[in-house]
C-alpha cells in the first residue's frame, strides 16, 4: 500500500483544527489526484479500530507535503471521534426523506454538501412556514438540515460551468443522496450509471415514489403514499363513530423510507471497505410503507383477513391503544397485552376505588382471556370508561405503574420534551444559539457536537466548497 494508514481524510475536510485558514486551504488541496485512495484507506483503518493520526514524516513519505510549513500545519490536526469522520456526502434531494438521511450522516461526522436549485430558491421547504411567527428558513427546513453546507447548482446539462462543479464534487464524494422522478435523473445526467463512470467507489442512495421499474413514474408524495399503502384507511375511525380515513400527522412514509435508506447506506459502506466498490441503494416510498404494514399485512397474507379501520384500537388485543378519559376529560391509553395485566387492572386498580362497578361472573369469565375480550370489545371499553370517568388520570397512571399495567398519558408535543429520554435526542448547533433541534440518531453514545446551524442561506458555502475542489 502506497499510503500509510496514519493518513486520514481529516486533513482534507472542514472539520479539522488547524492554526489558520490558509493552512486549512493548503491541506485541502494536498494531493487532489490521490484523495480517493486516502479516503478509502483511512475509512478501512477506522473500521479495524486502528488509530488515525498525521505526522510531518508521514506526509513527506506519502509525497503530500510540498513544504515543511504544510507538514507542520497538518501535524497539528485534531481528529474528532465521529464514526464517519472524513466521508463526504453529496445531497441532491429536498423536503424530508433525503435531507433527514443527510443530517443523519452529518451527525455521524460526514461533510454533507447540499446542492440546491437556484431556479426555485433552493429546497422548497425553506418557505413552508407555519405563519408570520415562524423562522427563516422555516422550522420544517430546519428539522432535517442541521450540519450541512449549501451550494446552488443548475443541474441542467446545458449549464456547463455548474456541470463541471457537480462532476468535481462527484469525484470527491463517498455518498450521493438523490431523489428524482423515474427518468428525470437520466435526463439531467445525474443517474447512478453516469456517476459510476465518474467515481466507481461512489455509493448512490436513491429515493423514488414507486420504484423505477413499476411502470408508475409519478413523483412520490407522502400523503398520497400513506393513502395508497393503506395507512390512511387503517388510521381512521369507523363511520359508525362519525369518522373516516385520516392521514398520519407527520410524513411517516418519508421517515420510514429514510430509515431504510440509512440502513442500506451503512451496509454499502461496510461492503465498500472490503471491495473498494460503490453501489446503487434504492428505496421507494411505496416499498417502505408496505413493509411497515407489519402485522396488518400478515393478517391479510397469512390469515386471509381484511384489516379495517378501528380508530385507536388494536385488532387482536383488548384493551390496547384505546383512548380513555378521566373525570376531568384528560386522555390516556392502556396497552394491556396479557390476561394477568387485565386482571391487575380490574382487581387491583378499578374495583377497589370505584363503587358499584362489579360485573357478573359470566362476564368476568369471558373477559379473563384476550380472545373473550376481543369478542366483547365494545362492552369492555364502555365498562372501563365508566369506571375511569370517576377517577383522576394521575391516580390511574400511578396505580398502573405500581401493578405493572402498561399505560400512558396523551401528551401535547410541548409536553413531550419534559421527559428525560426525549431531551436526550435534542442537539444544538455550534453557533451559540439557544435553539435546539431533533437528532436523526436515536441510540446512546452519539456525540452531538460541532454541527453547523440549519439557518444557512442558499449557496452560502460556495466559496469554501469551490476552494476545496479547485485544482
N, C-alpha and C positions, 0 to 999 in steps of 0.2 A: 504494500500500500504506500503510495507516494506521500500521503499526508499523515502527520502524527495525529493520534486520537485526541490529543490535547487541543486541537484546533476546533473551535466552536463557531457556529454561525452567529453567536452572540456578538462577535466583533463587527458583524455586518448589519445589526439591527438597531433600531432606535431605542431599545430598552437597555442599552449599555451605559455604564457610568464612566465617562472619561473626563479629562481635565477641561477641554474646551470644545466649542462647536466645530472648530476647524479640525481637531483630532478625530471627532466623530465622522466628519465627512471623508477624511482621508482613509479611515479604517473601513468605511462602507465601500470605498472604491478599490480596495486592495484585491487583486486577483479576480476581477469580474468574470473572466472566462472559466475559472475553476470553482466558482461559487457553488454550483450544484453538487459537485463531489464533496465539498466540505460539509454541506448541509446533511447529505445522506450519511456521511461517516460520523458526524457528531451525533446525529439522531440515533444511529445504531449503538454508539458508545453509551449514550444515556440509557437506552433500553437495557443494556447489560450492567447498569449500575456503576459504570466507570466514571471517575471524576472528569470534569471538563474545566480546563484552565488554559491560560495563554501566557507564554513567556517570550521574551525577545529572541532567545535562542531558537525556539521552535519556529517563530515567524521567519527568521533568516533561513533556517534549514529547509522550510517548505517553499521558500522563494517568494514570500509575500511582501516582506519589508523592503522598501526602497531607500530607507534611511534609518539611522539609529533613533531619530526623533519619533518616527512612526512606530517602531518596535517598542520603544519605551512607553508610548501612549497606550498601545494595545495591551501592554503588560499590566496596566492599571485597571483592566476590565473587571468589574464585579458582576458575576452572573447570578441572577435571581433564580431561585429554585422553583420554577414552574415546569410542569410535566412536558409541555410542548414548546418551551422557550426556543426561539430561533427559527421556527417554521413560519412561512408567510402564506397568508390566505388572500385570495382574490374574490371579492364578493360581487357577483353580477346578479343581484336579486333585490327585491324590495318587499315592503309590507311586513309580514310577521314570520312565516315559516323559515325562509332562508336567512334573514337577518338574525333570528334568535340562535341559529346554528353558528353564525358568525360571532355573536357575542360569547357564546359558549367556548369557542376556540380562542377568543381573545382572553377570556378569563383563565384559560389553561396556558397562556403565555405566548400565543401566536401573534404575529404582526398582521392585523386584518386591515386590508385596504378596500374600502367600499367605493365601487365605481358607480357614479350617479349620472343620470341622463340630464344634460344641461338643457335639452329642449323642453322639458316639463318641470324644471326646477328641482330636480333630484327625486329622491324617494317620495312617492305620493303621500305617504303617511305624515310627512313633515307638516302638512296642513290639515290633518284630521283632528282638529281641536274640539274640546268639549264645549267651548264658548269663549267669550272675550277674556275670561279669567284664566284660561289655560296658557301654558308656556309656549315659547317659540324656540326650537321646533316643538311640536305637540308632545304631550305626555305619552301618547301612543308611540310615536317615533322613539322617544327616549326609553321605552320599555324594553327595547331589544337592540340598541345600538351603542351600548357602553363599550369603551375600549377600542374604538376604530379610528381610522383616518379616511378622509374623503378626497377623491379626485373626480372631476367631471370629464367624461369622455363620450363623444358621439360614436356609438358603435357601428353606425352605418359604414359599409365598406368604402364608400366614396370619400370619406373623411380620412385622407392619407396620414396626416400628422397624428391624429388621435389613434388611428390604427397602429401606427408604429409604436406609440407608447404602450398600447394594450399588449402587443407582441412582446415587448421587453418585459412587461410585468408577468406575462405568462411564463416566459423563460425563467424568471426568478421566483416563481411561486411553487409551493408544495401542494396546495389545495385550491381548487376553484369551486365556489358555490354558485350555482346557476339555476334560474327559474324562468323558463321560456315556454310559450305555447308550442306544441309539436310543429316543427317545420321552421319556426322563426329563428331558432338557433342556427340552422344551416343557411338561411337567407342572410343572416348577419355574419356568418362565418365565425361563430363563437361556439360551435358544437364540439363534442368530445373528439371526434376524428380529426378536426382541424387542429385543436390544441395538442393532441397527442403527437402530431408531427413536429410541433414546435418544442414540446417538452415531454418526452416519453415517461418521465417519472411523476408526472402530474396526476393527482387524484381529482377527478372531475365529479363533483357531487351535484346531481340534478334533481330538482323537484318539478313534477308536472301535475296537472289536474287529474288526468285519467289514463296516463301512460302513453308511450309513443307508438304502441302497436295495437291499441284497442279500436282504432277507427274513430274514436271520439277525440277530436282535436280542439275542443273548447278549452279556453283558459280555465284554470281552477279557482273557484271562489269558495271559501269555507262554508258560507251559508248554504250554497247550492249542494255541496257535497254532504253536509250534515243532513240535508233533506233526502238526497238520493241514496245515502248509505243507511237510512233507517233511524238515525238518531233523533231527528225532529219528530218522527211519528212516535217512537218509544218514549220520548221525553214529555209528551203531552198528557193532560188529564183526559179522562173519558168524556164523551159528550154528555153522558148522564150526569156528570158532575159539573157540567157547564164549561167544559174545557175543549181542547183541540190540540193539534200539533204545535209544539213550541221549540224554537231554536235554543241551543245552549247559550248562556250569556257571555261566554268567551269563545274565541275562534279555536275551538277544541281540536278540530281536524288539522288545522295548521300546526298546532302544538304537537299533536301525535305524530304527524309526518316529520316534523323537525327532530323528534326523539329518535325515530327510526333512522333518519339520515345521520345523526350523530353516531349511532352505533355502527353504521356502515362505514363511516369515515375512519373511526378508530380501528376497525378490523382491517381496512385498507392500508392504514399506516403501519400496522403490525406486519402485514404481508409485504409491504414495500421495504421494510427494514431487512427482510430476508432475500428479496428478489431484485431490489432497486428499480422495480417497475411500478408505474401508476396503474390506474384502472378507472372505469366508469362505475359510479354508485348511483343508482336511480331509485327514487321513492315517489310514488304518486299519492296524491291526497286520497284518492278512492281506495287504494290498497291499504293505506294506513288506517283509514276509517273502518274498512271491512274487518281487518284483523282485530280491531279494538271492540268489535261487537261481542267478542268473547263468549260468555255462556249463553247470550241471546242467540248468537249464530249457531252454537251447538244444539240449542233447543230445536232449531229448525232442521239442521243437518242430521242430527243423531236421533232425535225423538219424533221428528215429523210434526213438530208443534209450530204454530204461527204465533210468535210473540206479539203482544198487544200493549197499547199504552195503558199504564197503571198509575200515572202520577208519580208520587214519590215511593210507592210500594215496591217490594221485591217480588218477582214472580213465583219464587219457590220457598220463601221464608217469611213467617209472620210472627211478630211484628218487626219488620226490618226496613228502615228508611222512612217509615211513616212519620209525618209531622203531627205532633200533638201540641196542645196549648194548655197552659196552667190557668189558675183563677184570674190572673191579670192579662191573659191572652199572650203571654210570652211563649214563643215557639221553641220546641226541642224535638229531637228524633231519638228513637230507640233502634238498636241493632241487635236484637235478640236472635242469636244463631243456634242456641241449643235448648233442649227441653228443661234442663236444670236452670238455665238463666231465666226462663219464663216462670218457673216455679218460684224462684227467688223474687222476681218482680211482683208476683201476686201475693205470696205468703209473707214476705219479709218487708215489702215496701208499701203496697197498696192496702191490703186488708187491715193491718194494724193501725192505719191512720185515717181511714175513711169508713164511716158508719154506713150500714145498710148497703154494702157493696158486694155481699156474698152472692155466689152463683150456685145453682143446684148441682148435685153430684154428677148427673149425666153430662152436664156441660163441662164441668171440671175434668171429667174423664176424657171428653172429646178434645179439650184444649191442652191436655197433658202431653200430646205429641205434635210435632210440627205438621205432619200431614192432616191431622184433625184441625189444627188452627187454620191451615190453608183452605180447607173445605168450608170453614165458617169465618172466613176473613173479615167480613163486614161487621159481624156481631162482636168479634174480638176487638176490633178497632173502636167501635162505638162504646163498648163497655169500658175500655181503658180510658177513652176520652172523658167519659162521665166521671170517672174517679179522679183523673188528673185535673179536671176543672175545679176541684175542691182543694187542690194543693198548690204550693209555691214551687216554681221551677228550681230554685236553688236547693230546696229541700229534696226534691225528686232526684236531681243530679248528684247531690251528696250521698243520698241513700243508694243510688245505683252504683256509685263508686265503691261504697262500703260492701255491698253484696255482689260485686262483680257482674253487674248488668250493664252492658255497653250502652252509653247514652251520651248525647252532646247537645249543647245549646246551639240554636241557629243564630249566627252572628253576622253583623254587617262587616263590610270589608275593612273599615277603620278599626273595628273591634278585633279583627284577626291579628293585628300586629302587636297586641298586648301579650300574645303568647310567646314564651322564650324561644320555642323552636321556630316560630315564624320570623323572629328577629335575626336568627342565625343566617337566613338567606338574603339579608339586606347587604348591599355593597355601597360604598361611597367612591366617587371619582376622586382622582388625585388633584383636584383643582381647589381644594379648600372649602368647597360648597357644603352646606348642611343637608342638601338634598340626598336622599337615599334611593336606591334602585333595587329591583328584584334581580337576584343572580339567576343564571341559567344552569347552575350546578347545585345539586341537592345533597351531595354526600359530604360527610365530615372531612376535615383536613384540607379543604380548598383554601389556598392563600389568596385572599381578595385584597390586593394592594396595587397601587400604582396605575390603575386603569384611567384612561382619559375620559373626559366628560362626553356625554352624548349630545351636548348642545352645539356641536360643531356645525359650521355652515357648509353648503355645497362647495366643493373644490378648495376647501380651506387648507389642505395639506399638499397642494400641488407642488409648491416649491421644494419642499424637503423630499417628496417622493421622486420628483424629476432628478434631483441631485443624486439620489441613490441608484438610479438606473442609467445615468449618463455614462458614456464610456470614459 
